[in-house]
Amino acid sequence: MSQLCPSAALLVFLGTLVASTPGGENSNQAQALHPAFCLEPPYVGPCRALFIGYFYNAKSRLCETFAYGRGRRKQNNFLDKEDCISTCGGCNRAQESRATVLP
């Protein structure tokens, strides 16, 4: 019985430690879903030309269009939506509207 108490105390301590760890495994998985540059705002550039590109909007979790000036493009600037989705994740609005919400 004397060996059972320290073992139980250790088990409770470890359980508390794991439960109180901020983020845990889910936080690491969420960060690994897309590259860090996907969290950057789109870069419009200094040029005056007007082109339409796509960027990953971290707030909406969608690839959205924006107008840019064709200067030096940054990494969160894609020529087509499919590249944006495959690199940073997200979905298009048509796919999102068909999603089933479960209670």
C-alpha positions in Angstrom: 0.0 0.0 0.0 2.9 2.4 0.7 4.2 2.0 -2.9 0.7 2.7 -4.3 0.4 6.2 -2.8 3.6 7.6 -4.4 2.6 6.0 -7.7 -0.9 7.4 -7.6 0.5 10.9 -6.7 3.0 10.7 -9.6 0.2 9.7 -12.0 -2.0 12.6 -10.8 0.9 15.1 -11.1 1.8 14.0 -14.6 -1.9 14.1 -15.7 -2.2 17.7 -14.3 1.1 18.7 -16.1 -0.1 17.4 -19.4 -3.6 18.9 -19.1 -2.2 22.3 -18.2 0.3 22.5 -21.1 -0.9 25.4 -23.3 -1.9 24.3 -26.8 -0.6 20.8 -26.5 -0.4 18.6 -29.6 -3.3 20.4 -31.4 -1.5 23.7 -31.4 1.6 22.2 -33.1 -0.7 20.5 -35.7 -2.4 23.8 -36.5 0.9 25.5 -37.1 2.1 22.7 -39.3 -1.0 23.0 -41.6 0.5 25.8 -43.7 3.8 27.6 -44.1 4.4 30.8 -41.9 4.2 33.1 -45.0 0.6 32.2 -45.4 -0.1 34.3 -42.3 1.4 37.4 -43.9 -0.8 40.1 -45.6 -0.7 40.3 -49.4 2.0 42.5 -50.9 0.5 45.0 -53.3 3.8 46.3 -54.6 4.9 49.7 -55.9 4.1 49.2 -59.6 1.0 50.9 -61.1 -0.1 48.0 -63.2 -3.3 46.3 -62.0 -3.3 42.5 -61.8 -5.5 40.2 -59.8 -3.9 37.6 -57.6 -4.8 35.4 -54.7 -3.6 35.4 -51.1 -4.5 33.3 -48.1 -6.5 35.3 -45.6 -5.7 33.8 -42.2 -8.8 35.4 -40.6 -11.3 34.0 -43.0 -9.2 30.8 -43.7 -9.9 31.3 -47.4 -7.8 32.1 -50.5 -9.1 35.5 -51.6 -8.5 37.8 -54.5 -6.6 41.1 -54.3 -5.2 43.7 -56.8 -1.5 44.2 -57.0 1.0 46.1 -59.1 3.1 43.2 -60.6 6.3 44.3 -58.9 8.3 41.8 -56.8 5.8 39.3 -55.5 6.0 37.9 -52.0 5.2 34.3 -51.1 1.6 34.9 -50.0 0.7 36.0 -53.5 -0.5 33.4 -56.0 -1.4 33.6 -59.6 -4.3 31.1 -59.3 -6.6 30.0 -56.5 -5.6 26.3 -56.8 -1.9 27.1 -56.0 -3.1 29.2 -53.0 -5.3 26.4 -51.7 -2.7 23.7 -52.2 0.0 25.7 -50.5 -1.8 27.4 -47.6 -5.0 25.5 -47.3 -8.4 26.9 -47.1 -11.1 26.3 -49.7 -13.2 28.3 -52.1 -16.6 29.7 -51.1 -18.5 27.2 -53.2 -16.8 24.3 -51.3 -17.4 26.1 -47.9 -21.1 26.6 -48.5 -21.6 22.9 -49.2 -20.0 21.9 -45.9 -22.3 20.0 -43.5 -22.5 21.4 -40.0 -22.9 18.7 -37.3 -24.4 19.5 -33.9 
